[in-house]
Amino acid sequence: MADIKDYLNENGIPYDDNKYAKDFTTFKIGGRCFAVYPGDADGLVSTVRFCRENGVRYTVIGCGSNVLFSDNGFDGVVIITTGIKSVKREGNVIKADCGAALHTVCKAAYNGSLTGLEFAYGIPGSIGGAVFMNAGAYGGEMKDVISKVTAYSVRDGKTIEFDNASCGFGYRNSVFTSGDHIVLSAEISLEKGDKDEIKAKMDDLLGRRKSKQPLNYPSAGSAFKRYPGRYTGQMIEEAGLKGYTVGGAQVSEKHAGFIINKGGATADDVMKLIGYIKEVIRKREGVEIEPEIRVIY
Ligand SMILES: Cc1cc2nc3c(=O)[nH]c(=O)nc-3n(C[C@H](O)[C@H](O)[C@H](O)COP(=O)(O)OP(=O)(O)OC[C@H]3O[C@@H](n4cnc5c(N)ncnc54)[C@H](O)[C@@H]3O)c2cc1C
């Protein structure tokens, strides 16, 4: 890692080579990492370019709310975008950098009396992570509001603009999920609305999250994607797995769709629990459920 340290030092890009994934992920799990904190898109792009040119493994994350890192950490650099966080409102459009928190963007929409993004209030991710995952809740998805994404193509080294159609949004999926592009920023197009109604909706959805989700324990949100036409949490509950525990990882008693870290959970515990749940559902229902959590090993 000596070369990359020289590179980051020369370019004034902050890093910490003794960071633990458990300290920058909402799951509070994962071993030692070399974390890089670019402060702008140029720093992000140049770090990715350096890694590619020098054969250094890298991964780009935002708020770390949908990821599980190995107990051994990551054998490369983890580029964390949360320092790249400008949010600007121009008319009905919000322009947000990849590391801007959804929470901040939702607040900007509310401040501008703009409606359409309320569904995202309470999702603890960044714009980059939300675009990558096509995050959604309560009947809304990022695909409903994104009008433009600016991304860096790691293969040809160019910055490209995507309109909504070329983002390839699907259920918890997008063209970015392949890993070939780094999301740098996005434009969110909303409509004029009533400020009180926007606030009421945001408060209502946040209240529903608090009452249904195990927010008092670390997690990465829904552990599994919805199976077409079925709520996976319900399938897991019907299989009697609520409270099922492996080491420190547990199927939440409050919401069976969540795997929580009850304390001291390892990535190995979570992976074993995911494997067990998949096996039980396969035997009971004859279907394969797919993790929503992104595993970074
Ligand atoms: C309590 C809780 C509730 C949640 N509720 C919801 C919900 O209702 N709906 C929902 O959809 N999700 C939910 N999530 C999951 C998560 O918050 C979302 O998927 C969120 O969009 C992830 O954003 P992030 O910045 O944390 O991404 P990260 O976890 O940091 O990364 C997720 C993936 O995106 C990639 N990525 C991140 N940034 C970039 C970038 N700039 N360019 C390219 N790739 C990038 C990473 O490599 C990784 O593969 C919840 C999570 C928790 C903990």
The ligand as an SDF file (V2000), in Angstrom:
LIG
                    3D

 53 58  0  0  0  0  0  0  0  0999 V2000
  -32.4380    0.4190    9.1670 C   0  0  0  0  0  0  0  0  0  0  0  0
  -32.3180    0.3390    7.6810 C   0  0  0  0  0  0  0  0  0  0  0  0
  -33.4390    0.5560    6.8950 C   0  0  0  0  0  0  0  0  0  0  0  0
  -33.3550    0.4760    5.4910 C   0  0  0  0  0  0  0  0  0  0  0  0
  -34.4640    0.6890    4.7580 N   0  0  0  0  0  0  0  0  0  0  0  0
  -34.3930    0.6100    3.4140 C   0  0  0  0  0  0  0  0  0  0  0  0
  -35.5500    0.8220    2.6050 C   0  0  0  0  0  0  0  0  0  0  0  0
  -36.6280    1.1060    3.0960 O   0  0  0  0  0  0  0  0  0  0  0  0
  -35.4200    0.7180    1.2540 N   0  0  0  0  0  0  0  0  0  0  0  0
  -34.2300    0.4000    0.6660 C   0  0  0  0  0  0  0  0  0  0  0  0
  -34.1630    0.3270   -0.5720 O   0  0  0  0  0  0  0  0  0  0  0  0
  -33.1170    0.2110    1.4000 N   0  0  0  0  0  0  0  0  0  0  0  0
  -33.1650    0.2960    2.7490 C   0  0  0  0  0  0  0  0  0  0  0  0
  -32.0420    0.0940    3.4890 N   0  0  0  0  0  0  0  0  0  0  0  0
  -30.7810   -0.2720    2.8200 C   0  0  0  0  0  0  0  0  0  0  0  0
  -29.8880    0.9270    2.4480 C   0  0  0  0  0  0  0  0  0  0  0  0
  -30.0910    2.0100    3.3360 O   0  0  0  0  0  0  0  0  0  0  0  0
  -30.1250    1.3870    1.0230 C   0  0  0  0  0  0  0  0  0  0  0  0
  -29.8580    0.3460    0.0930 O   0  0  0  0  0  0  0  0  0  0  0  0
  -29.2400    2.5870    0.6640 C   0  0  0  0  0  0  0  0  0  0  0  0
  -29.6340    3.1170   -0.5680 O   0  0  0  0  0  0  0  0  0  0  0  0
  -27.7520    2.2250    0.5810 C   0  0  0  0  0  0  0  0  0  0  0  0
  -27.0190    3.4310    0.5000 O   0  0  0  0  0  0  0  0  0  0  0  0
  -25.5450    3.5070    1.1170 P   0  0  0  0  0  0  0  0  0  0  0  0
  -24.9700    4.8190    0.7990 O   0  0  0  0  0  0  0  0  0  0  0  0
  -25.5670    3.1480    2.5630 O   0  0  0  0  0  0  0  0  0  0  0  0
  -24.8500    2.3770    0.2860 O   0  0  0  0  0  0  0  0  0  0  0  0
  -23.6760    1.4080    0.7880 P   0  0  0  0  0  0  0  0  0  0  0  0
  -24.2220    0.4240    1.7750 O   0  0  0  0  0  0  0  0  0  0  0  0
  -22.5260    2.2150    1.2050 O   0  0  0  0  0  0  0  0  0  0  0  0
  -23.3770    0.6500   -0.5740 O   0  0  0  0  0  0  0  0  0  0  0  0
  -24.3580   -0.1830   -1.1640 C   0  0  0  0  0  0  0  0  0  0  0  0
  -23.8520   -0.6230   -2.5350 C   0  0  0  0  0  0  0  0  0  0  0  0
  -23.7980    0.5320   -3.3690 O   0  0  0  0  0  0  0  0  0  0  0  0
  -22.4790    0.6790   -3.8870 C   0  0  0  0  0  0  0  0  0  0  0  0
  -22.2140    2.1210   -3.9450 N   0  0  0  0  0  0  0  0  0  0  0  0
  -22.3850    3.0250   -2.9510 C   0  0  0  0  0  0  0  0  0  0  0  0
  -22.0840    4.2560   -3.3880 N   0  0  0  0  0  0  0  0  0  0  0  0
  -21.7190    4.1340   -4.6840 C   0  0  0  0  0  0  0  0  0  0  0  0
  -21.2970    5.0460   -5.6930 C   0  0  0  0  0  0  0  0  0  0  0  0
  -21.1850    6.3720   -5.4590 N   0  0  0  0  0  0  0  0  0  0  0  0
  -21.0240    4.5560   -6.9240 N   0  0  0  0  0  0  0  0  0  0  0  0
  -21.1240    3.2430   -7.1860 C   0  0  0  0  0  0  0  0  0  0  0  0
  -21.4940    2.3220   -6.2740 N   0  0  0  0  0  0  0  0  0  0  0  0
  -21.7960    2.7660   -5.0310 C   0  0  0  0  0  0  0  0  0  0  0  0
  -21.5680   -0.0610   -2.9230 C   0  0  0  0  0  0  0  0  0  0  0  0
  -20.4000   -0.5310   -3.5570 O   0  0  0  0  0  0  0  0  0  0  0  0
  -22.4650   -1.2110   -2.4760 C   0  0  0  0  0  0  0  0  0  0  0  0
  -22.3970   -2.3030   -3.3730 O   0  0  0  0  0  0  0  0  0  0  0  0
  -32.1120    0.1780    4.8880 C   0  0  0  0  0  0  0  0  0  0  0  0
  -30.9750   -0.0150    5.6890 C   0  0  0  0  0  0  0  0  0  0  0  0
  -31.0740    0.0600    7.0660 C   0  0  0  0  0  0  0  0  0  0  0  0
  -29.8470   -0.1370    7.9020 C   0  0  0  0  0  0  0  0  0  0  0  0
  1  2  1  0
  2  3  1  0
  2 52  2  0
  3  4  2  0
  4  5  1  0
  4 50  1  0
  5  6  2  0
  6  7  1  0
  6 13  1  0
  7  8  2  0
  7  9  1  0
  9 10  1  0
 10 11  2  0
 10 12  1  0
 12 13  2  0
 13 14  1  0
 14 15  1  0
 14 50  1  0
 15 16  1  0
 16 17  1  0
 16 18  1  0
 18 19  1  0
 18 20  1  0
 20 21  1  0
 20 22  1  0
 22 23  1  0
 23 24  1  0
 24 25  2  0
 24 26  1  0
 24 27  1  0
 27 28  1  0
 28 29  2  0
 28 30  1  0
 28 31  1  0
 31 32  1  0
 32 33  1  0
 33 34  1  0
 33 48  1  0
 34 35  1  0
 35 36  1  0
 35 46  1  0
 36 37  1  0
 36 45  1  0
 37 38  2  0
 38 39  1  0
 39 40  1  0
 39 45  2  0
 40 41  1  0
 40 42  2  0
 42 43  1  0
 43 44  2  0
 44 45  1  0
 46 47  1  0
 46 48  1  0
 48 49  1  0
 50 51  2  0
 51 52  1  0
 52 53  1  0
M  END
$$$$
